[in-house]
Amino acid sequence: MYHRRAEGEAFHNDMFASVHFFHIATLSALVLLMPGPTNTLLLSSGAIVGCIRTLKLIAAEIAGYLIAISAWGFFLMGLSQHAPWTATVIKCLAAGYVAWMAVKVWNIHLHIDSGEKIAARNVFVTTLLNPKAFVFASYIMPAAAFTNGLVFGYAMLAFTSALLPVSVCWSLAGKVLTAKGSLVPGINPQRVFRCASLVLCVFSATLFYDVVR
């Protein structure tokens, strides 16, 4: 009887962990897909040197995000312990940032600079200062990730599993959208960005709803 109960609890825990892994990976992919400073560098590098040679930039991006998310997460966790009300303010700021990003993405225009190669250190610093890290740390990552080492590793693994394919897609897009220096006929990047802007609007509304609820 006890053995069956233990198996049932283990199955429940595995299912719970799988749901959280999928939740973190899905929301992370949604935010990572949106145009931003880091994605612009990956897009440009893909256009200039190709996807394979852009992989080292993706490694720099991963390092930058993991450090930035960890720093924000531990800082916000300590802040919320001394002032619990700040958790609501932080989520409102995250939602506001996503809404602001939606406006920026709506008005974005694609300009691929085919100049000199992009250095990995530039991608690392840009990612380290990317405001998206704040959204990941304050909303997407579970609070337990910054109090439990096992949960932290699990959450970062879910995040990385979302980041890798998205970053590769951005570098591939740089090659696809360019053909001898000109945009591929039939593809309208502005429409793509505006669709992305609408997705961000929905995501921002979801964040605000979560705060109100």
Secondary structure, DSSP 4 states (H G I P E B T S, - for coil): -HHHHHHHHHHHHHHHHHHHHHHHHHHHHHHHHS--HHHHHHHHHHHHH-SGGGHHHHHHHHHHHHHHHHHHHHHHHHHHHH-TTHHHHHHHHHHHHHHHHHHHHHT-------SSPPPHHHHHHHHHT-THHHHIIIIIS-GGGGT-HHHHHHHHHHHHHHHHHHHHHHHHHHHHSEETTEEPTT--HHHHHHHHHHHHHHHHHHHHHHHH-
